[in-house]
C-alpha cells in the first residue's frame, strides 16, 4: 500500500468560509483521503488556518482584540465547523505556529545562502491618511488587463493575473478608501524567481503530465509570462519575523515575511505540529513525509487540492522556493484544481446576503446533505452555480428517494414480515447473479473515478450503484413475492440487506454519518472491513441469514416546498426570478 500526503489550500483566518471555499479544496481532499484510507493506504491529510497578512490585523482591530487572540478564536471557530462537516484532517494547524515560524525562517536563510534572496531598496505605496505602508493586497483599483474595478495590488481575482500595485488604475487604500497615496523608499527581501525559472519549467514539464488542464494551463501561463523576482517581506506587525541573525536591519524595522511565502511552508509546519503533538510512546516522523535524508524524494504520493486562484502560488512560487533551498523537500505530484462555485451565477456575498456560508449550512441541514451535493456538482471542468432548486432536487431524488427510501423500505418490510433478523431461505438465481455482476462493474467504475480524482463522475457511479438496488427490488417485488414464495422473498430481502451494507462501506467517503448509520443497522461482530472487493460485490453475502438488525431513523428527510421558500427568503434566490 502507498503512502499518500494530502493537503488542501489553507482557509484564511478572516471570516467563516462559504460553500464555494468548502468544495474548492477541503471537502474533495477529505473525500479522497477517506477513500484512500478505506482502500488500506497510509494517509496523512494536513491543513491549517492561514493567519498572517493585513486582513487578519484589520479584522482583529475591528473586533477590538489583539491579533493573536483574534486568530486563536477564529481558528477554533473554523475548526468547529470543519468538525461538523466531518473533515478528517490528521492535523488542522495554524500558520502562526512556532513550527511554521522556525521552518519558514530556515527556508529563508537557506535560500539566502544559495544566492536566491536579495535585499533591495524599493519604492512602495504609502498612505498619508492611514500613516502606513500598504501591503499589495490592501491597495485596490481597476485591473489594467480586464477592467475589474476591485482588483488587489498583488493579483486580480477576476482574471487571476499577477499585479504590482503601480499597475492599478485609480489606486486607493483598502483600509480607508483614501486615494492620498504616495510612493516612498523602503527595503525588502526578494525571492529571485528569475534565476530559478528554468528549473521550475523543467520541474513542471516532468510533473504536470497528468494534472487537470486547469492546473497545468495556469502554471504554464505564468511561465510564459516570465517569472519575476518577487518581494517576500512586508511592513506588518503580525507575521513570521525576518530573522535578526541574517537581516538585522530589516528585523529591527519589524519586517515580516509575505503571507504567500510562509503559507505553503505551513503544510510542512502543520505536519511538524502533528508530529510534535504525538502522545507519549507514539512515533510520528514528520520528516519522512517531507524530507529525504538520502537526497532523493520522500517515498510519498503528494496531492494538493485548491481553487484556481491558488494554482500559481502552488505550482510556481512554492516549488521555486523548494528548489532554491537545494534540499530534498517533497514536491507535489498531483494538483487537483477547481473552478468557482457561484450562487445563482453570481459571487457569494456576506454583505448582500447572497449565498450559504458553512456555519449556516450546518444549522439547517446535516453535513451529508451538503457533502453529497457539493461533490456531485463539483466545479471541475468549469464554473458551476448553486441554486436551491438544484440542491432540493438532488437531495430529494438521490439521497431521500434513491438511497434513503431503499434502506427504509427493505429493513421495515423485512422486520414486519420476518422479524428482527436477516431472513433465511431461497437460493440465489439468475437475478442475483445479474445484480452481482452489475454491482461489481459499477464498483470498478466508481473506484476508477476516485483513483483519478474525477469526483462528479464518481458521484454518478455511486448513484448508479444505489439505483441498481432499487431496480433489483422493483424487479423481484418481495411484497408480491411473499404471497407465493416466502423463501423467495427472504432471498430478495437478504440480498437487498447486503446491498445496504455494501452501500454503507462504499458511500463512506461522501456521506460518512449516513454510512455509519447504515452499517450500524446490522449486528455484525468484527465488522470493520474498510472496503468491498469485486468478488464480495458479486457474492453479496457479507450479512448472513440470522444477523440481527434494526431499522435506523430516516436517513434523509425531503426538502419541502415550504423549506425551499424559507431558504430562498433567508439566503437569497434567483435574482432574475
N, C-alpha and C positions, 0 to 999 in steps of 0.2 A: 504494500500500500504506500502511496505517495504522501509526502508532507506538503501541505498547502498553507501558504501565508496569504491572508486576505485582508485588505484594508479598504475602507470607504472614506471618501473625502470628508475632512473634519467639518462638522457643523459649526458655524460661527457662534460665538458665545452670546451675541446680542439678539435676544428675542427667541420666541418659540417658532419652530420651523413649520412650514406648510406641507401639504401632501406632495407637492412637486419636489421639495427637498428630500422627502422620505423615499419616493420612488426613484429619484435620480442617483442615489448612492447607497444609503444604509439598508433599505429593505431588500433590494436584489442581492446585495452582499450577504445578508443574513440567509436568504433562501438558498443561495449557493453553498454557504458554509454548512447549513443544516443537511443539505443533500449529500455533500462530501462526507460529513460525519456519519450519516446513515449508511453510506456505502463502505464504511470502515476505514476511511483515510484519517490521518492525523492532521488536524486543522487548528490554526491559530488565527482568530478573527480579531483584529485590532482597530480601534477607533479612539477618538478623543474630541474634546471641545477645543476649538481654535480661539485662543483667548487674548491674543495681542493685537495691537493696532489702535488707531484713533477711535473707531466706533465703540470699542469697549470703554475707553476713557470717557467719552461723551455720554454713553448710557449710564455709567456709574455716577457721573456728575448730575445727570437728570434725576437719578434715583436717590441722590443725597447720600451715597455710600462711598467709602474708599474703594478703589477699583479692585483690589484683591478680594475684598468681602463680596462685592457685587458679582465677580466672576465665580467665586465659590458657590454662592447661592444659585446663580444661573446654571452652573454645571449640574447641581443637584436637581434642579427643576427639569432640565432636559433629560437627565438620566432617568428620572421617574417616568417620563413619557415613553422613552425608548424601552424601558422595562414593560410598560403597558402594552407596547406593540410586540413584545416578546423577542426583541432583537438579542441574539445570543452572542454578544461580544464576549470574548475571553477576557478582554480588559477594555474599559472605556476610560481613557486617561484625560490629562489636561496638558495643554501645550505650555502652561506656566509652571510645570513641574521642575523640580531641581534636576531630574534626569534629562529633560529636554534642554534645559539651560546648559548643562555640562557638555552634552553631546554636540549641541549647536556651536558652542564656543570651540570645541575640539575641531569640528569641521572647518570653522573659520581660520583657526591657527594653521591647520594643515594646508588648506588652500593657499594661505599667505606664504607659507614656507615653499610651496611649489610654484610660486610666481603667478597665481591666478587671482589674487586680490591686490588692488591698487588704491591708495588713498589719493583722492582728487579734490581740488577746490572747485566747487560748482556754484552756479548762481541759482538760487531757489526762491520760490514764491513765498513772500512774507505778507501776512495780513495785518494791516495797520490797525484795524478795528479789533481784531482778535489778539493782537500783540503776540504773535507766534508764527513760526514757520509752519506751513501747511503741508502735511504729507500728501502724496499724489492723489490718493483716493478721496481727499477732502477738499479738492478743487473740482468743481463741476462746471460744465459748459456744453457747447454743441460740438459733436464729433465732426471733424473735417472730412471724414470718409463717407458717413451715411446720414449725417444730419440729425442724429438723435440728440435731443436737447438736454438730456440729463446724463451725459457721458462723464465718467470719472477721469481723473488725471492719470490713472495707471492703465485703464482698459475700458473700452466701450462695451457694456454688457449687451448692447443690441447687435453689433456686428462682430464682436469679440476681438477687434483689432487692439493691439497694444499701443498705448499712447504715452506721450510725455505731456505734463501739464501745459507746457507752452504751445502744444498743438491745438489746444481747445480754443474755440471761438467764443468770445464773450465770457471768459472765465470768472467765477465768483466763489467765495468761500461757502463750503457746505455747512459750516458751523453757524455763521451769522447771516449769510446771503450777501455779505458786503463785496462789492467789486473794487474796493480800495486796496488793491494788491500792488506790491512792488517786488522787484527781484533783488535779492541780497546775496552776498557770497558767504558760503559756509563750506565745511569739509565733510566728505562722506567716503565710505568704502564702496568699491565697485568690484563685482564679480566679472572677470574678463571672459565673458562667454565667447567673444570673437576668437580667442585663442583656442577654444575648445570646440568650435563649430564643426570641424572636420571629424572629430571623434564622435560627437553627438550624431552627426549624419550617418556615420558608419554603424553606430550602435542601432539607430532607428532602422537602417537598411537590413540589419541582421535580425532584428527583433520583431518588427511590426508586420510580418507577412500575413499572419492570421488575425490581426486586430480588426475590429469593425472598421468599415470605411470612415465612419465619423471620426474615430480617434486618429487613424493614420493620416487622413487628409488634413486635419487641423495641425498635426505635428509637422507635416511636410510644408504646409503653408507658412509656418514660422520659419522653417529652414530656408525656403525660397526667398523670403523677405530679408534674410540675413540676420544672424544672431548679433545683437548689440550688447556691449558691455552694460551691466545693469547695477544701479545703486542698490546696495543691500543693507543700508543703515537709514535710520530715521531720527528726527528730533521729537521724541516722545518720552513720557515719564514711565510708561508701562511696556515692558518687553524684555527680551533676553539682552542683558547689557553687553556692550562691546568689552572684551576682556582688557583690563588695565595693564596686564603684563605684556601685551602685544601692541596695543594702541593707547598709551597713557593719556595723550591729549584728547582724543575723542571720548575716552571713558570719562575723563574729567568734565567734559561738556554734557555728559549724560546721554550719549548716543546709544540707541538700541538697534538690534537687527530688524530688518524689514520682515513683516509677518510672513511673506511668501518665501523667505529664506528659512525661517525656523519651523513653519507649519509642516512641511513634508518631513522634516527631520523628526518631528514628533511621532511619526509612525515608528521610528526606531526608539525614541524616548518612551513612548507608551509601552512598547514591548519590554523595555527595561523596567518600567513601573510594574508591569505584570510579573516580571522575574523577581523583583525586589519584594513583592507582596506575597511570595510563596510562604506557605505555612511551614513551621519547623519540621524538618525531616523530608520536605517535598523539594525535589530538584527541578529547577527551571533555568535553562540556559538561554538567555536572550541572544547571545552571540551566534548560537547555532542556527538561528533563523535569519541572521543578517550579515554575518561576517565569517568568511572562510579563512582561517589562520594559515592554511597552506597556500594562499594566494589565488585559489580558484574562486568559484562562487558557491555559496551555501547551497547544499542539495535540497532546494525548496522550489516549489512552483508558486510564483508570486503573482496574484491577480489584484488589480486595483479597480474600484468602482467609482464613477464620478459623472457629474453632468458636464455638458460640452464646454462650458465656460472655464472649467478647471483643467481641461486637457493640456493646454500649452505649458502650464507650470509643471505638470506631472510627467510630460513626455519630452520636455526640452530642458527647462531650468533645473529641476531636481536631478535628472540624470547627469547634466553638466556638472552640478555640484558634486555628485558622487564620483564621476570620472576624474574630476580635478583633484580629489584627495589622493589619487594613486593608491588607494586602499581597496581591498576586495569586498566592498559593500554590495549586498544583493540588490539587483535592479529588477524592475518589473518585467514579467514575462508576457502578461496579457492585460490590456487596458480595455475595460468594458465601459464605454461612454454612452450617455443617454442624452436625448433631446429634451425639450421642455414639456412638462405637463402644464397646460394652461387651464383657465377656468372660463368655460363658455367662449373660448377663443381669445380671451384677454388674460393679463397677468393677475396672479393672486395679489391682493392689496388689503393690508390691515386697515389703513385709513379710510378706504372706500367701502369697507365691509363686504369685500368680494373674496370668496374662496373659503376653504376649510383648512384650518390650522390643526396641527396634530393633537393638541390638548382638547380642542372642541370635538374633534372626530371621536376620541375615546369617550367623551361624555355622552354621546348619543347612541353609539353602537359599539359592539365588541370589536377587538382588533382584527379578528379573522375576516370580517366583512371587508375591511379596508385592505388587508394584506392580499386577499384573493383578487379583488377588483383592480387594485393598482398593478399587480403583476400581470394579470390577464390583459391589461391595457397599457403596458409599459411603453414609454415613448422611445422605442429602439431605433426604428428606421426613419421616423420623422416626429415632429411635434404632435402631441395629442391633446385633446380637451376633456376635462372633467365636466360632465353635466349630471345633474341629479336624476334626469330621466334615464340616462345610460347606466348610472350606478344602480338605480332601482331595478331596472330590467335585469342586470347581471346578477344582483343578489337574489331576486325572486326566481329567476329561471334556473340559474346554475346552482346556487347554494341551497335555496329553500326547496325548489321542486325536484331538481335532478339528484342532488346528494341527500339533503336532509329528509325529504319525503321517503326516499328509498329506505333509509335506515329505520325511520319510524314505522313505516307500514310493515316491513319484514319482521321486525322484532315484536311489534304489537300483535300482529296476526298470529305469529308462532306462539307467543305466550298464551293468547286467547284459546288456541286450538290444541296446543301440545304441552303447555305448562312452561316452567321456568328453566328448562334445559334444552339444549340443541336436540331436535328430534332425530330419532333413529329411523332407518328403513330406506328402501329403494337402492337401486344400483345405477350409478352414473351411466348415461347413454349418449346418444348422438348429440343432443342439445348441450350437454355438459362438456363433451369433447370439443364441440364447436366454440363454446364460450371460452374454454381454457386456451384454445389456440388464438382466439381473438384478443383475450386479455394479455397473453404473452407478447403478441405482436405490438399492441398498443403500449405495453410497458417498455418494450425496446425502443419505440419511437420517443416516448417520454424521457427515457434515460439519455437517448442521443441528443435531444434538445437541451437537456440540463447540462450535459457534458460540454456542449458548445455555447452555453450561456445564451440561448435563444428563448427567453422567458415567455414571450407571448405564445410561441409555438408549444412550449412545454405546458402552459396552462390549457391550451386547446387539446393536447393529448390527454391531460389529466381529466378534463371534462368529458372527453370521449370514453375514457375508462369508466367514469361514473355512468355515462349513458348506456354503456354495454350492459350494466347490471339491470337497468330499467327495461331494456329491450328483452333481456332474458326473462325477467319477471312477467312482462306482458305476454311473451310467447308461451310460457308454461302456465300462467294464470293459476296459482295454487289455490285461490279462493274458489275456483271452479273444480280444480283437480281433486281437492279433498273430498268432494261429493262421491267420486267414483274410485279414487285411488289414494287413500290416506298415506300410503308409503311413498307414492309418487310426490305428493305434496310435501312430505317430510324431506325428501331428497332436494326438492326445489328450494325449500326454506333453508336447509342446511348449506346448500351451495351459495345462496344469497348471503347467509351469515358469514361465510368465508370471504365473500366479496367485501363485506363491511370491514372485516379485519384487514384485508389487503388494502382497502382504501385508507384505513387508518394509518397504515405504515407508509404508503407512498405519497399521501397527501400532507404528511408532517411538515415538509419544508414550506408549504404555502399556508396551511391553516393549522398550526401546532395545537392550539387549545381544542379545537374540534376533533383533531386526530386523537388526542388523549382521551376524549370522551368516548369516541367510537371504540378505541382499544380497550378501555376500562369496562365496557359493557360485558366483556367475556371474562369469566373466572379461569384464566389460563395460567397455571403455575409456571414460573420461569419464562414468561412471555416478554423477552427482551431482544428478540431478533431485530436488528436495525433495518433490514431490507428484505425484499422478496425477490428471489431469482426466477428465471423464466420457467423452470421445471415446477417450482412451487405454484406459480401462477396457473400453469396448465392443470395441476392436480387439484388445487383448491381444497386442500384437506388440513389446513393448519388448525382449524377449530373442529374437533371431533364431536361426534354424537355424545350426548350426556354432559357436555360442558354447561355449567350454569351460566345464565346471562341475566342482565337487567335491561330495561328499556330506558335509555338516557332521556333527559329533558329535551324538548325540541331544540335541535342544533341551530337552526336559522329561522328566525321569525321574519315573515314577509314584511316588506315596507308597504304601508297602505297609502292610498291617495291622500289621506289626511296628513300622514307623516311627510309625504313629498311636499305638500303645500307648506307645512311648517318649516321644513328645511330650506326651501327656496325663500321663504319670508325672512328667515333668520340670517341666512348666509348670502342671499342674492341669487337670482336665477338668470335666465337668458335675457340679456339687455335689449335684444331686438324683439322680444315677445310682446 
